[in-house]
């Protein structure tokens, strides 16, 4: 079945540093989504990408939909303690079964003040 | 606008007991989904619905049943709970199948003893 490889699995960084994480797939997707999950909460949508090559920002977050449609990255600039959490990528293939998302396993981000 | 809500937040069951998890959304979304999240496994789709009165199986449907009698509600039932069903359950809803964007509830933590 379809799989998403998300890396790194975890990151431990200093406050103020920039962060970069990415997802790759052997399959083409029509949509890439990035979610953040805080402990004990549900995933919250950060950025949605709908077009190959698209670059979208949301505050300090920037995400890109890869040209090949098989990858996406998320950058966080000038990290702060509240950026701590697990970040998930998700890919969606239009016309695929049922409209379900394929999720990466997540990147756990820890920020040292 | 509460978004996606789930009840209960936490439940402990004994093996063999039954229960129903309720998901409600006030965004008039057509699509609703039930996922389970386990350590190291990411989010896995249990069942989903593409509209009122319709349901379909996802990746891990065994041991669960669902119903979508009203557009705003999606119920997940466990007829005879097993310890393997200990997990965190998330409901999600989405409007546009073609784009795939889903919005998640806060989760229900279920412990089966």
Boltz contact constraints between the chains, C-beta under 6 A:
constraints:
  - contact:
      token1: [A, 31]
      token2: [B, 99]
      max_distance: 6.0
  - contact:
      token1: [A, 31]
      token2: [B, 100]
      max_distance: 6.0
  - contact:
      token1: [A, 41]
      token2: [B, 106]
      max_distance: 6.0
  - contact:
      token1: [A, 42]
      token2: [B, 90]
      max_distance: 6.0
  - contact:
      token1: [A, 42]
      token2: [B, 104]
      max_distance: 6.0
  - contact:
      token1: [A, 42]
      token2: [B, 105]
      max_distance: 6.0
  - contact:
      token1: [A, 42]
      token2: [B, 106]
      max_distance: 6.0
  - contact:
      token1: [A, 42]
      token2: [B, 107]
      max_distance: 6.0
  - contact:
      token1: [A, 43]
      token2: [B, 104]
      max_distance: 6.0
  - contact:
      token1: [A, 48]
      token2: [B, 101]
      max_distance: 6.0
  - contact:
      token1: [A, 92]
      token2: [B, 100]
      max_distance: 6.0
  - contact:
      token1: [A, 94]
      token2: [B, 98]
      max_distance: 6.0
  - contact:
      token1: [A, 98]
      token2: [B, 48]
      max_distance: 6.0
  - contact:
      token1: [A, 98]
      token2: [B, 56]
      max_distance: 6.0
  - contact:
      token1: [A, 99]
      token2: [B, 97]
      max_distance: 6.0
  - contact:
      token1: [A, 100]
      token2: [B, 45]
      max_distance: 6.0
  - contact:
      token1: [A, 101]
      token2: [B, 100]
      max_distance: 6.0
  - contact:
      token1: [A, 103]
      token2: [B, 42]
      max_distance: 6.0
  - contact:
      token1: [A, 103]
      token2: [B, 43]
      max_distance: 6.0
  - contact:
      token1: [A, 105]
      token2: [B, 42]
      max_distance: 6.0
